Amino acid sequence: MTSPTQRSLKHLRDLGYTAQIVEKYNMFAHVRQDLFGFIDIVAIHPKHKGVLGIQTTTQTNVAKH
């Protein structure tokens, strides 16, 4: 099964967004770090103003985020 981040990227790109993962793995602390502490994906659309900041997770981890 694909990760929530990969599924979100595919969905955004299917809708015409340019999207990029901004979550990184910190090998020194052994943790994943989100942009600004909550953004996993940044996306823009050529026909819409603004920038989307998206957090992805599984249904079982929603309460943790």
N, C-alpha and C positions, 0 to 999 in steps of 0.2 A: 504494500500500500504506500502511496506517496504521502509526503508530509503535508501538514496544513499550509505551510508556506509555499510549497510547490503547487498545490491546488489553487491557492489564492493568486499566485503569479499567472498561472494558466488562464484563470477566469478573467483577470484584469486585462491580459494581453488579448484574449478573445473579444473583449469589449473595446479594443482599440487603444488601450493605455500603454504607455512606455513605463515599465515598472522595474525596480531593482531592489534586491535584498540589501538592507543596511544593518542587519543583525550580524554580529561577528562573534567568533569563539575566542575567548581570552585564554591562551594556553598556560599562562602563568597562574591564573586564579582557577582554571578548570571550570569556567562558567561561560554561558552565552550572554552577550551584552547587547541590548537593544539601543537604537539611536534615541537619545534623550530618556532612556530608561523605559520606553514603552513602544517604540516604533520598530516593526520588523521589515516593512516594505514601504518604499516611497514610490508614488505613481503620479504621472501627469498625462493629460489627454490633450491632443491638439485642438479640439473644439470646445474645451471647457477651461475656464479660468481657475487658477489655484493649483495646489499640490495636495495630494492625499497622503496621509500617514496612516498605515494600517498595522494593526497588531493581529497576529494569527495565533490560534491555539486549538486544542481539541475540546470537544464538549465537556469531557471530564475535568479539564483544567481551567475552565472559565472562571470559577470562583477565586483561583489563585492570581488571576490577572485583573 
